[in-house]
C-alpha cells in the first residue's frame, strides 16, 4: 500500500472566532498531481498555509514525509521545507534582480555549493522550463507566461520532493495556460515530484489532475480521483465539472 507523502488529520484552523477549516482530513500521494478545489473562502489557501506552517492550526495533525510537523522546532521544520518548492500565484519574482539571480535565491540561502555549481544548476533549471536564454533579463522584460516559468525554475531549484502551486494559470491566456500545464506534467514525470495545485481552471484540471480534493465551507466535500470526481453526484462537485463554476 502506498503511503501518503502529506497526511492531514482532523485539522481545525481559525481566524479569531471564525472557523476556516473544520476537522479537515486528507491524504496526498507521491508522484501524483492533486488539485485542491473550492469556491472563494472555502479554506484552500488556509489549508496550504497550515501545511507550510505559515499559520498554526488550533488542533489536528499534519504529517509530511511521514513526520509530524506541527510539533517540530524551527530548525527541524526547515529541513522539511527544503524538500518543498512553492510557485506563488503572481510568481513573486524580485523585480530588481535578473532571472538568474531570482532562481539562485534558494540555492544561495539553503546550500553551501560553490558559485560555479550554483550557476550550472540554475542553467539546468532554466533549460528545463524552456527559458535557456533569459538569465540576464529582468522580470519586467518577460511575458506573463515566461514569468510563471521563471518562478517555476526557482521553485524547483533545490529538486524538491513536493511542489505546491497556487493558481499557476491565473492571468494567462488559454494557449499559454495549456503550455504551462504541459510543462508541469513534464516536470512531474521527469523529476518524480508530488505536485499540489490550487486552481479553478477546469481545462487545466482535466489536463493535469490525478486526484481532486473539493473543499466547501471549511470541510472536505469530496476526495478521490479525477475520474471519480467527474462522475460524482455531490451537487457542488457535479455542478463544477459540468459548468466550470462553483454553486
N, C-alpha and C positions, 0 to 999 in steps of 0.2 A: 504493500500500500504506500502511495506517495505521500510524504509528509508535507504539510503546507510550509511555505517559506515565510509567510506572515500569517499569524493567527490572532484574531481579536475576539475576546470573550467578555460578554456582559458589560460592555463599555458604556459608562454614563459620563456625559460631558455637559457642563452648564456654563452659561454666561450670566453671572449673577444668580437670579432666581429662575431664569429660563432654562429648561432642559432642552438641549440641542440634539444630543444622542441619547437614546433611551434603551439601555440594555442591548446594545448592538453586538452581534456575534457574526463573524465571517472568516473565511479562510481564503488565502491567495496562494496558488500553487506555482511551483518553479517552472520556468521556461514557458509560461503562458502569458497572454495579454488579457488582463482583467479590466473591464470598463466599469467605472462607477457612475451610475446614472441617477437622476432625480431632479425634480424641479427646484427653482430658486428657494434657498432657505431650508432645504431638506437635511443638510448636515454633511454634504460631500467634502467641502473644504475643511470643516472642523474635524472630520474623520482623518484626513491626511495630516493635519496639524497635530492631532493626538498620536498618530503613528510615529511621526517625526519628533515628538516631544516638544513641539513649539508651544503646545498647551498641555497642562497636566490634567488627566481625567479625574473626575470625582471618585470613581471606582471602576473596577474591571481590570482586565489583563490585556497586554499587547506583547506578543512574542514575535521576534524577528530572528530568523535563522535558529529557531528553537531556543532562544534566550529571552527571558522576561526582561523587558527594557524599562518598565515603569519604576523599577526599584534600583536601577543602575546608577552609579555615580557618574559624573560628567565625563571623566576620563574613559571609563569603560564604554559608555554610550558612544563616545566619539569614534571608537574602533568599529562600532556597528555602522555609524553614519558614513564612514569611509567606504562602505560597501553599497551605498545608496546614492544614485545620481538623481538630480531634480531638474526638470525642464519647466520653467515658470511660464505662465500664460503669455506674458509680454516679452519673454526671452530674458529680461533683466540683465542685458549686456551693459557694461560700463562704457558710456559714450565717449569718454576721454581716452580710452585705451584701444589699441588696434585689436583686430580679431585674434591675432597671435597671442597678445598679452591677456586678452579675456580668457582664452582657453587655457592659458598657463596657470591661472589662479589656483585651482585645486592642486595642481602638481607642485607648485612652489610652496603652498601652505601645508600640505599633508605628506610630502615626501622629502627625502634627502638626496634626491637624484641630482646629478651634475647638470649644468645648463645645456650641455651638448645632448645628453639623453632626453631631457625635457623637450628640447627643440625637435628631436626626432619623433617623440611621442605625439607632440602637437600636430606635426605634419601628417602623421599616420591618421590621426583622428579627423583632421580636416579633409583628408582624401576620402575617408570612409563616408563622410556626409556630402561628398561632391563639391567641396569648396577648396580645392587644392591651390587656387591662385589668388586667394583674397586675404592672406595672412597679414599683409601690411595695410589693409584698408581699415577705416573706422566704421562702426555700426551704421552711422548716418549715410554711408556710401553704399549700403546694401539694400536690396528689396526686402519686403516683409518675409517672404519665404526663405531667403538667404539668412536673414537674422535668426529665424527659428532653427535653421540647420547649424548655424554657428553656435547658438545656445545649446543645441543637442550635442555638438562636439565637446563643449565644455562639460556637459552633464555626464558624458561617458569617458572623460579624460582619465579617471582612475580605474577604468574597467570594472564598473560596479556590478554586483550580482543583481541588483534591483534598480530599475529606472522608474521614477514617478513623473508623470506628465500632466500638467494642469491645462486643460483646454488647448492642446497643441495646434489645432486647426483654426482657432479663433482669429478672425480678421483676414483669413486667406481666401482667395478665390477657389472655386471647385477644382481646377486643374492643379494648382499649387498644393491644395489640401491632399489631393489624391497622390501626388508625388511624395509628400511628406509621409503619408501612410505607407507607401511602398518602402521608403527608407526605414521607417520604424520596424516593419516586418523583416527587412534585410538584416538590421542590427540584432533583432531578437534571435534570428536563426544563426547568424554569424558568431555572435558573442555569447549565445546561450543565456540571454538575460531574461529575468522576470520583469514584466512591464505592467504598471498600474496607470491607467489613464482616466482622468476625469473629463468627460465630454458629453455633449448632447447632439453631436453631429451624426445623424442617422446613417448617412452614406459611409462615413468613416467607421462607424461601429460594424456595419456589415462587412467592410473590407478587412478589419484587423482583429476583432474581438474573438477570444476563445471562450471567455466567461463574462457574465453580467452580474453586477450587484446593483439592485434597484432600491434606493432609499426613498422613504416617504415620511415626512413629519418625524424625522429622527429615528425611524425604525427600518430594519431590513424587510422590504416588502417581497423581494424575490432574490434568490441566489441560485445560479445554475449556468449551464452552457448557453451559448448564443442560440443554438437551435431550440433549446427548451424555452428560452425567453420569447422567441418568435411564435411559439405555439401556446404561450401562456394564456390562461383565461382570467387572470387577475386583471380587473378593468383598467387600472392605471398603466400596467405593462402592455396590455393589448392595444390600448389607445396610442401609446407612444410608438410602438412598432408598426402600427397601421398608418398613422398620420404624421409621425415625427414630432409631436408636440406633447407636452405634459398637461394632463387634466382635460 
